[in-house]
Amino acid sequence: MAKPGDDCYDELIPACGGIEISDVANRGISLEQLLDVLLFVWRRCNRSGVINFWRHAQTNESLTFKTINLYELNRWLIVPATAKQRCSYVELVSSHERKQRPEWFVSHWWGEPVVHFVFCLQEFAYQRGHRAVFWVCAYCNNQHELTGDITLDPSCSSFGRAFRRTRGVLVVLDKCATPFRRTWCAFELAMVIRSERKPRPILDIAIFVAEDDGGNDQGANDPDTSPTLVQYPEACGFGQKREMFDGTLGGTRSADELQSFLRVEARGDV
């Protein structure tokens, strides 16, 4: 039976083998790098969107592309991919520290589907017209050595330091607004509300709302009304990524299949 660490992660790692970014507050992850995460998972899916060999830690049920959350992605990708270097995911997949400096701090919980999370960040970057580099704890903290990132005084933690380096906080919500019931997310909101820095940090909110099974399907297959990962490549600063979607994504999974799958299975509005 397959286990975390059995995958090959070479496709994610740049030619330089990654870099060291000593200050965790400077370890932002770009929208392009998040798209690479989705592509990595997609290449391991069968035609029904089930991720081959990846199973839930507690239930042992198969994981799927449209529902895998950050708890399971951390177990199957982030931790094993970085195990050899014992570094953060951002350090593993980066080649220039300057490009990783975050513009926005993202507050969320790990239980929402990863694909919905990426949709929200893509739409935010497009609507606001900002540089698409985000501080997201799972990718930016070293999951092998968290003691230095989480301190007794949370304002001195990696979260607090990263917030002070960014323009503001983007809160990503699921349909139940779960982050508003999480203590750590409440602290992140409080950082914005109580901040006295000038100019005032920005607070923004994004939520992916999927259509109900019995809802209106009008426009579900219309590329102009359905979210796609390459809807706004130039505005979001990842124009070169379109080339990856124009070809074959390895095995039998094609770019057209990915787009079609996302439109039908994860359609909704941000």
Residue pairs with C-beta under 8 A, 6 or more apart in sequence:
1 53
2 53
2 54
4 75
4 76
4 79
4 80
5 80
5 83
6 53
7 44
7 76
7 77
7 80
7 81
9 40
9 77
9 80
9 81
9 92
11 40
12 36
12 37
12 40
12 81
12 92
12 93
13 92
13 93
14 93
14 94
14 95
15 95
16 95
18 85
18 87
18 91
18 92
18 93
18 94
18 95
19 91
19 94
19 95
19 96
19 97
20 87
20 91
21 27
21 88
21 90
21 91
21 94
21 97
21 100
23 161
24 88
24 140
24 141
24 142
24 149
24 158
24 161
24 162
25 102
25 135
25 158
25 161
25 162
25 164
25 165
26 97
26 100
26 101
26 102
26 165
27 88
27 90
27 91
27 100
27 102
27 135
27 139
27 140
27 141
28 90
28 100
28 101
28 102
28 103
28 133
28 134
28 135
28 140
29 89
29 90
29 100
29 102
29 133
29 134
29 135
29 136
29 139
29 140
30 99
30 100
30 132
30 133
30 134
30 237
30 238
31 118
31 121
31 122
31 125
31 132
31 133
31 134
31 236
31 237
31 238
32 132
32 237
32 238
32 240
32 241
33 90
33 93
33 94
33 139
34 118
34 121
35 118
35 229
35 238
35 241
36 93
37 73
37 77
37 114
37 118
38 114
38 115
38 118
38 229
39 244
39 249
40 77
41 51
41 65
41 68
41 73
41 77
41 114
42 65
42 249
42 253
42 258
43 249
43 250
43 251
43 253
44 51
44 52
44 53
44 54
45 51
45 52
45 64
45 65
45 253
46 52
47 252
47 257
48 64
49 64
49 65
49 66
49 261
49 265
50 62
50 63
50 64
50 65
51 62
51 63
51 64
51 65
51 68
51 76
54 62
54 63
54 68
54 72
54 76
55 61
55 62
55 63
56 62
56 63
56 72
57 71
57 72
57 75
63 72
63 76
65 115
65 261
65 265
66 113
66 115
66 261
66 262
66 265
66 266
67 113
68 113
68 114
68 115
69 110
69 111
69 112
69 113
69 114
70 110
70 111
70 112
70 114
70 117
70 138
71 110
71 111
73 114
73 138
74 110
74 138
74 143
78 89
78 138
78 139
78 143
79 143
79 144
81 89
81 92
82 88
82 89
82 91
82 92
82 142
82 143
82 144
83 144
85 91
85 92
86 142
86 144
86 145
87 142
87 144
88 139
88 140
88 141
88 142
88 143
89 138
89 139
89 140
89 143
90 100
90 139
90 140
91 142
94 100
99 133
100 133
101 133
101 165
102 133
102 134
102 135
102 140
102 162
102 165
102 166
103 130
103 131
103 132
103 133
103 134
103 166
103 167
104 124
104 130
104 133
104 134
104 135
104 166
104 167
104 168
104 169
104 170
105 134
105 135
105 159
105 162
105 163
105 166
105 168
105 169
105 170
105 188
106 121
106 134
106 135
106 136
106 169
106 170
106 171
106 172
107 169
107 170
107 171
107 172
107 179
107 185
107 188
107 189
108 117
108 136
108 171
108 172
108 173
108 179
108 185
109 174
109 178
109 179
109 182
109 185
110 138
111 174
111 178
112 172
112 174
112 178
112 208
113 266
115 262
115 266
116 174
116 208
116 210
116 266
116 268
117 172
117 208
118 229
119 208
119 227
119 229
119 266
119 268
119 270
120 170
120 172
120 206
120 207
120 208
120 270
121 132
121 134
121 170
121 172
121 206
122 132
122 227
122 229
122 231
122 232
122 236
123 206
123 227
123 270
124 130
124 170
124 204
124 206
124 270
125 131
125 132
125 232
125 235
125 236
125 237
126 231
126 232
126 235
126 236
128 204
129 235
130 167
131 237
132 236
132 237
132 238
134 170
135 162
135 163
135 165
135 166
137 158
137 159
140 158
140 162
141 149
141 158
142 148
142 149
148 158
149 157
149 158
149 159
150 157
150 158
150 159
151 157
153 160
154 160
154 184
154 187
155 191
159 184
159 187
159 188
160 191
163 169
163 188
163 191
163 192
163 201
164 197
166 201
167 201
167 202
168 192
168 201
168 202
168 203
168 204
169 188
169 189
169 191
169 192
169 201
169 202
169 203
169 204
170 204
170 205
170 206
171 179
171 185
171 188
171 189
171 203
171 204
171 205
171 206
172 179
172 205
172 206
172 207
173 179
173 180
173 205
173 206
173 207
174 207
174 208
175 207
175 209
175 210
177 207
179 185
180 186
189 203
191 201
192 201
192 202
192 203
193 203
195 201
206 270
207 270
208 268
208 269
208 270
209 268
209 269
209 270
210 266
210 267
210 268
211 217
211 220
211 267
211 268
219 225
219 226
220 226
220 263
220 264
220 267
221 263
221 264
223 259
223 263
226 262
226 263
226 267
227 262
227 263
227 266
227 267
227 268
227 269
227 270
228 259
228 262
228 263
229 245
229 258
229 259
229 262
230 241
230 242
230 245
230 259
233 239
233 241
233 242
244 255
245 255
245 258
245 259
246 255
247 255
248 254
248 255
249 255
249 258
